[in-house]
């Protein structure tokens, strides 16, 4: 949404969201060299891999130009009720980038 990766309201108990409950928030927070990188992202794909045990790994790939980064938001679906998630951050430039804060949400 407008260069941001956001999560939307989801009801854990199955009820339909009411109009006053609709919200979205950033799906992750990344700070490099004391600069928050909330927007400026663009979609680069959604690769899905399946292993022999039928576990699926989904990785949403996002790119940005300044600083030149790639972020992959991984989710592992292994048949259990637990979702395993992690971020993979790749510096696509020639200059080192000091990582400050990383938070993966939902």
N, C-alpha and C positions, 0 to 999 in steps of 0.2 A: 504494500500500500504506500504509494508515493515514495518509493525508494527505501522503505523499511520492511523488515520481516516481522509481522505482528501475529499474535495469537488472538483468537476471538473467544467470546464467552462460550463456555460449554457447561451444561448442567450435569453434574455427576450423579444426580438422582433421577434423571430421565424426564424431568418436567420441562415444559416449553418455557424459554426465557421470556420474561416480561419486558416491555419496552424500556423501562427504567433500569433494567439489568444489562442492557447491551453495552459492551465495552470492548476495547482492544488494548493490548499493551505490547511492547517490544518483546519479541521471542527470545532475544538475547541482548546482553549489554557488553560492549567491548570498548575498552579505553586503551589507547596507545599514546605514550608520551603526554599523559594528562589531558588528552583530547578524546571526548566521547565520540564514537563512530555510530551514530544512530541511523542516519539516512545516507543516501548515495549508493545503495546496494542495487544490483540488478540480477535477475534470475539467470542461471547458467545451466540448469538441468536437474534431473531427479533420477540418478542411477539407482537401480534396485538389484541386489545380489541375493541369491539363495544358496545355502550350503546343503550338504547331503542330509542333514537332519531337518530340512525344511524351515530353518530359521531364515528370516528375511532381514536384510539390512537396507535401509533407505537413507539416502544422503542428499539433502537439498543443498545444491551448490549456489553460492552467491558470490558476485564479483564487485569490486569497486576500483576506481581509477586512482583516487588520491586519498590516502596512500594506496599503492597497488597491492591489493589483498584478495585472497580467495578464502571464503569460509564455507566449510561443509558442516551442516547440522545433521548428525547421524542419529538414527533411531534403529534399535535392534528389536525385532519382533520374533521371539523364540517359542511362542505357544504358551508361555506362562502369563499370569496377570501383571507381570512387571515389565515396564518399558525401560530399556537401557538407552540413555542419551549421552552424547558428548559432542564437543565442537572440535573441528580440525581447522587450524588457521595456517595459511601459507602466505608468506611474504613473496610477492611476485616481482619485487624490485631489487635493486642492487644495494640499497642502504639498510642497515639493521634498524629494526623498529622495536623500541622498548615497550613491552606489554605492561600495562598497569593493572586493570581490572577486567576479569572475564566472568560473566554470569550467564548461565543457560537457564531459561525459564520455560516451564511447562513442557 
